[in-house]
Amino acid sequence: MGIEIEENSELDLFEAFNKHEGDERIPAKVKEMEEELGEGNQKPEILSKLAQYELTLLDWIEGHKGYREYVAIAGKCWPAFQTQFGFVPCYVNSRLTGMGIPVSCEVDIYGTLSEFIGAAVSNDAVTLLDINNTVPADMYEEAIKGKFNYTHKDTFMGFHCGNTCSRKLSSCSMKNQMIMARSLPVEVTNGTLEGDIVPGDITFYRLQSTADCKLRGYIAQGEVLPVATKSFGGIGVFAIPEMGRFYRHVLIEGNYPHHGAVAFGHYGKALFEVYKYIGVELDEIGFNQPKGMLYKSENPFA
């Protein structure tokens, strides 16, 4: 696919970060962040460190991209990051993704590649979310059933700690990573961007490789519902027709990881052509097949 990967350690990144301490550009970068966050600037004490980290990444990209025109980052964000850097990188990741430099969490290389493809197709910011969270039954009964044409199994919570670009959130606040804070001091878990994801059309997709280097991918179109999540992180209530069957017969049977990329709009047609263009075989492109169209492994008598 013409992709070049440069592997670097957290120690290299930590050294570069420390060299940016006192950088004269930090105050201007902090001001940018303050303007973006507005009333959601609930952790002002951490902004200078986040600005220092953002400048570190931007300078790293400029110094390492060589002849390449485009860059994406698959970053390691835990468990050592927060104890050594003193914050979590989620907000900075969200900002870079908003600049057109996709950043994936948890060193998800195919996740960031998927994000890059979606950003190129949509000409807009994308995000990467966990897809293994169910919508609580009481929330479905109270806010979705009878109001939207979806079954409970069509819905799921798309969630991540706080890496979604601010313009893709209904409102945003700088907070801390609550899961990490269960076992770490709160002050080293600051740096998430939290809020409900904006309602509207989405395309949920991912490109992946198997252990024997075979490309495969999936695409499903749906929407984020205008339903309050009552939760934390960057999160939304997602609805995709026949999601339950799609999750079982494509995502689980295909051994896909728990991260899915999200483009904000319906881009299935374009993504399908991109998959074909880069060499994904047609029988390796999964989609949310409508009711009555059986998956290969689906029992016709069930």
Backbone torsions as a table, in degrees:
resi	resn	phi	psi	omega
1	MET	NA	-0.2	178.8
2	GLY	75.5	27.4	-178.4
3	ILE	-102.4	134.2	177.9
4	GLU	-111.9	131.5	-179.3
5	ILE	-113.0	125.4	173.5
6	GLU	-106.6	119.7	-178.1
7	GLU	-97.3	130.3	178.8
8	ASN	-134.7	152.6	-177.9
9	SER	-89.9	162.1	173.7
10	GLU	-61.8	-29.8	179.3
11	LEU	-65.8	-41.3	175.8
12	ASP	-60.4	-44.0	-179.3
13	LEU	-66.0	-40.2	-179.6
14	PHE	-64.4	-39.8	177.5
15	GLU	-62.9	-45.5	179.6
16	ALA	-63.3	-39.6	178.4
17	PHE	-61.1	-46.5	-179.0
18	ASN	-64.2	-32.1	178.4
19	LYS	-69.2	-17.4	178.7
20	HIS	-91.8	2.6	177.8
21	GLU	-62.0	131.9	-179.1
22	GLY	77.6	9.6	179.1
23	ASP	-56.1	132.7	-175.7
24	GLU	-65.7	-14.5	179.6
25	ARG	-85.2	-9.5	-175.1
26	ILE	-60.2	-47.2	-179.1
27	PRO	-57.3	-40.2	179.2
28	ALA	-66.8	-37.6	178.9
29	LYS	-68.3	-38.6	176.3
30	VAL	-61.2	-41.5	179.3
31	LYS	-61.7	-41.2	175.5
32	GLU	-56.0	-46.6	-178.4
33	MET	-65.0	-41.5	179.0
34	GLU	-61.2	-41.8	179.7
35	GLU	-67.1	-38.0	179.2
36	GLU	-67.6	-42.8	-175.1
37	LEU	-76.7	-34.3	-178.7
38	GLY	56.7	-129.1	-179.6
39	GLU	-68.4	-14.0	178.8
40	GLY	-81.8	4.7	-179.8
41	ASN	-78.7	77.4	-175.3
42	GLN	-93.8	-3.3	179.4
43	LYS	-131.6	58.0	-175.4
44	PRO	-60.5	-25.2	-176.9
45	GLU	-68.2	-17.0	-176.4
46	ILE	-100.2	-7.3	-172.3
47	LEU	-62.8	-36.6	-178.7
48	SER	-64.8	-37.7	177.3
49	LYS	-68.4	-40.3	177.9
50	LEU	-65.4	-38.8	177.0
51	ALA	-64.2	-41.2	177.3
52	GLN	-60.4	-41.7	-179.7
53	TYR	-68.6	-41.5	179.0
54	GLU	-61.8	-43.2	177.7
55	LEU	-63.6	-36.5	176.9
56	THR	-59.2	-47.2	-178.7
57	LEU	-67.1	-43.4	-179.3
58	LEU	-63.4	-41.1	177.5
59	ASP	-68.6	-36.8	178.0
60	TRP	-61.1	-45.9	179.2
61	ILE	-59.3	-48.1	-177.8
62	GLU	-63.2	-35.8	-177.0
63	GLY	-83.5	-13.8	-173.4
64	HIS	-119.8	-9.8	-173.5
65	LYS	-74.6	-16.3	177.5
66	GLY	59.2	-130.3	-178.0
67	TYR	-84.1	-4.0	-178.7
68	ARG	-72.3	143.2	-178.9
69	GLU	-90.0	-32.2	-174.7
70	TYR	-121.0	147.1	-177.1
71	VAL	-137.3	141.9	170.5
72	ALA	-134.7	157.8	-174.1
73	ILE	-125.0	132.8	169.3
74	ALA	-110.6	100.1	-171.0
75	GLY	-101.1	149.5	173.6
76	LYS	-90.7	123.2	-172.9
77	CYS	-114.8	-3.5	177.5
78	TRP	-166.5	162.0	3.4
79	PRO	-91.3	-15.4	-174.1
80	ALA	-82.9	-22.1	-172.0
81	PHE	-54.9	-54.0	-172.0
82	GLN	-68.1	-31.6	-179.4
83	THR	-74.1	-25.5	-178.5
84	GLN	-95.9	-44.5	179.9
85	PHE	-80.0	-28.0	178.1
86	GLY	90.1	14.9	178.2
87	PHE	-164.0	174.6	172.6
88	VAL	-106.9	149.7	-171.3
89	PRO	-89.9	7.0	-170.5
90	CYS	-54.3	-48.8	-176.7
91	TYR	-62.3	-43.0	178.3
92	VAL	-63.8	-40.4	176.5
93	ASN	-57.9	-41.8	-179.6
94	SER	-64.9	-38.5	-178.7
95	ARG	-68.4	-43.2	179.0
96	LEU	-64.0	-41.3	177.8
97	THR	-60.4	-38.5	176.5
98	GLY	-65.9	-23.1	177.1
99	MET	-84.0	-4.2	-176.7
100	GLY	94.7	14.6	176.1
101	ILE	-115.6	88.5	-176.2
102	PRO	-59.3	138.0	177.3
103	VAL	-128.5	124.3	176.6
104	SER	-101.2	155.0	176.3
105	CYS	-86.4	161.5	168.0
106	GLU	56.7	36.2	176.7
107	VAL	51.6	41.5	-178.6
108	ASP	-86.1	90.8	-174.6
109	ILE	-65.5	-46.8	178.9
110	TYR	-71.5	-22.9	174.1
111	GLY	-66.3	-46.0	-179.9
112	THR	-71.2	-31.6	174.3
113	LEU	-64.9	-41.2	176.8
114	SER	-61.7	-43.8	177.5
115	GLU	-59.0	-43.8	-178.8
116	PHE	-60.9	-43.7	178.8
117	ILE	-60.8	-44.9	-179.8
118	GLY	-64.9	-37.7	178.1
119	ALA	-65.4	-38.9	179.4
120	ALA	-68.3	-40.0	-178.7
121	VAL	-70.9	-42.5	-174.6
122	SER	-90.9	-16.0	-174.2
123	ASN	54.1	42.5	-175.9
124	ASP	-153.8	168.6	175.6
125	ALA	-67.6	147.9	177.0
126	VAL	-125.4	-178.7	174.3
127	THR	-148.6	171.0	179.6
128	LEU	-129.4	124.8	-172.3
129	LEU	-131.7	153.7	167.5
130	ASP	-71.5	143.0	-175.6
131	ILE	-121.4	12.7	-174.3
132	ASN	-106.1	34.5	179.1
133	ASN	-118.7	127.5	-178.8
134	THR	-87.3	155.6	172.2
135	VAL	-78.6	126.5	179.4
136	PRO	-55.2	142.8	-176.6
137	ALA	-58.8	-39.5	-178.9
138	ASP	-68.3	-34.4	176.5
139	MET	-65.9	-42.4	178.3
140	TYR	-60.9	-46.0	-178.0
141	GLU	-64.2	-39.9	-174.3
142	GLU	-81.9	-37.4	-167.9
143	ALA	-116.9	-11.6	-174.0
144	ILE	-122.0	-48.8	-176.8
145	LYS	-58.9	128.8	179.6
146	GLY	82.7	-13.9	179.3
147	LYS	-104.2	-29.9	179.4
148	PHE	-132.2	150.2	-174.6
149	ASN	-85.9	60.3	179.6
150	TYR	-135.4	142.3	170.9
151	THR	-80.5	168.8	177.9
152	HIS	-59.9	-37.8	-178.4
153	LYS	-72.4	-13.1	175.9
154	ASP	-79.7	-12.8	-172.1
155	THR	-108.8	154.3	173.3
156	PHE	-159.4	163.5	176.3
157	MET	-95.6	117.7	172.3
158	GLY	-88.7	120.5	-169.5
159	PHE	-138.6	143.1	158.0
160	HIS	-151.3	168.7	-167.7
161	CYS	-58.9	-32.4	-178.9
162	GLY	156.9	43.3	-174.8
163	ASN	-107.4	5.7	-177.9
164	THR	-86.3	134.8	-177.9
165	CYS	-54.9	140.9	-174.5
166	SER	-58.7	-32.9	-178.3
167	ARG	-75.9	-3.7	174.1
168	LYS	-106.1	14.6	175.9
169	LEU	-117.2	142.4	179.0
170	SER	-61.2	-38.6	170.7
171	SER	-156.2	159.7	-175.8
172	CYS	-138.2	152.6	176.8
173	SER	-142.1	140.7	172.8
174	MET	-79.3	121.9	-178.7
175	LYS	-137.3	-161.4	179.5
176	ASN	-118.7	161.0	-178.3
177	GLN	-78.1	102.1	-171.7
178	MET	-64.4	-34.2	-178.6
179	ILE	-66.8	-46.0	178.6
180	MET	-65.0	-33.8	-176.4
181	ALA	-68.3	-9.3	175.4
182	ARG	-68.0	-26.1	-176.3
183	SER	-128.0	2.1	-178.8
184	LEU	-131.1	159.5	173.8
185	PRO	-59.4	137.5	-176.7
186	VAL	-56.2	-37.6	-173.6
187	GLU	-62.7	-23.2	178.9
188	VAL	-92.0	0.3	179.5
189	THR	-107.5	7.2	178.1
190	ASN	-71.6	146.6	174.7
191	GLY	129.8	10.7	176.2
192	THR	-89.0	153.2	173.4
193	LEU	-111.2	111.8	-172.2
194	GLU	-111.0	149.7	176.8
195	GLY	160.8	162.7	176.7
196	ASP	-77.0	137.1	-179.8
197	ILE	-70.0	141.9	-175.6
198	VAL	-60.9	136.8	176.3
199	PRO	-66.7	151.9	177.1
200	GLY	143.6	-179.8	-178.7
201	ASP	-65.4	143.0	175.5
202	ILE	-140.5	159.9	167.2
203	THR	-121.4	125.8	-177.4
204	PHE	-105.5	123.0	-168.4
205	TYR	-157.1	166.7	174.6
206	ARG	-166.1	140.2	168.7
207	LEU	-102.8	139.1	-176.1
208	GLN	-148.3	161.8	174.2
209	SER	-121.3	148.3	175.4
210	THR	-85.9	172.9	179.9
211	ALA	-62.2	-26.6	178.5
212	ASP	-99.0	25.7	170.0
213	CYS	66.0	38.4	176.0
214	LYS	-106.2	124.5	-179.5
215	LEU	-74.7	140.3	172.7
216	ARG	-147.6	165.1	-179.6
217	GLY	-161.9	167.3	175.4
218	TYR	-137.6	158.2	179.6
219	ILE	-146.5	134.6	174.0
220	ALA	-147.7	133.3	178.3
221	GLN	-99.9	142.6	179.7
222	GLY	-164.6	-143.9	-179.6
223	GLU	-155.8	159.6	167.3
224	VAL	-94.7	125.6	-176.3
225	LEU	-82.5	148.7	177.1
226	PRO	-78.6	63.6	-177.6
227	VAL	-125.0	127.4	178.8
228	ALA	-64.3	131.4	-175.5
229	THR	-80.1	-26.8	-177.6
230	LYS	56.6	38.3	-176.4
231	SER	-139.4	-164.7	-176.6
232	PHE	-122.4	173.4	-178.7
233	GLY	81.9	-172.1	170.4
234	GLY	-90.1	112.0	-164.3
235	ILE	-149.3	150.9	177.0
236	GLY	-151.8	157.6	174.2
237	VAL	-90.7	110.2	-176.3
238	PHE	-98.9	148.8	176.0
239	ALA	-137.5	125.2	178.3
240	ILE	-132.6	126.4	179.9
241	PRO	-54.5	130.5	179.4
242	GLU	59.6	36.3	-178.7
243	MET	-62.3	-38.2	-178.1
244	GLY	-59.0	-46.2	178.6
245	ARG	-68.3	-41.1	178.9
246	PHE	-60.9	-43.7	-180.0
247	TYR	-61.7	-42.8	-176.6
248	ARG	-73.0	-48.6	-169.4
249	HIS	-91.1	-15.4	177.2
250	VAL	-111.7	-58.4	-173.7
251	LEU	-69.0	-48.9	-178.0
252	ILE	-74.8	-49.8	-178.9
253	GLU	-65.7	-27.0	178.6
254	GLY	-85.7	2.2	179.1
255	ASN	58.2	35.7	177.4
256	TYR	-75.9	145.8	176.5
257	PRO	-71.5	175.1	-172.4
258	HIS	-79.0	-5.8	177.4
259	HIS	-90.0	133.2	171.7
260	GLY	-126.2	142.3	177.5
261	ALA	-85.9	149.4	-178.8
262	VAL	-128.8	122.8	170.4
263	ALA	-105.0	142.1	-172.7
264	PHE	-93.7	86.7	-176.9
265	GLY	146.8	173.3	177.8
266	HIS	-95.0	106.2	-176.3
267	TYR	-124.3	22.7	-177.4
268	GLY	-58.7	-42.1	-178.1
269	LYS	-60.8	-47.3	-178.9
270	ALA	-67.6	-42.3	-179.7
271	LEU	-64.0	-38.1	177.6
272	PHE	-59.3	-42.7	179.3
273	GLU	-68.7	-36.4	176.8
274	VAL	-62.9	-45.2	179.0
275	TYR	-57.2	-46.0	179.0
276	LYS	-62.1	-42.4	-176.0
277	TYR	-62.3	-37.9	-177.4
278	ILE	-88.5	2.9	170.4
279	GLY	105.7	12.8	175.9
280	VAL	-76.0	124.9	179.8
281	GLU	-67.5	147.8	-173.9
282	LEU	-58.5	-37.3	-179.0
283	ASP	-78.0	1.2	176.2
284	GLU	-106.7	7.6	176.6
285	ILE	-103.2	109.3	-179.9
286	GLY	-91.6	151.0	175.3
287	PHE	-149.4	166.6	-178.5
288	ASN	-78.5	92.4	-175.8
289	GLN	-67.3	136.4	-177.6
290	PRO	-66.4	161.9	178.9
291	LYS	-57.7	132.6	-177.6
292	GLY	97.8	-16.6	175.8
293	MET	-102.8	100.7	-170.7
294	LEU	-76.7	144.0	168.7
295	TYR	-74.4	160.9	-176.7
296	LYS	-56.8	-37.3	-176.3
297	SER	-95.0	2.8	-175.3
298	GLU	-81.1	132.1	-177.7
299	ASN	-74.4	116.9	-178.2
300	PRO	-70.8	-11.4	-178.3
301	PHE	-101.4	-1.0	-177.7
302	ALA	-73.2	NA	NA
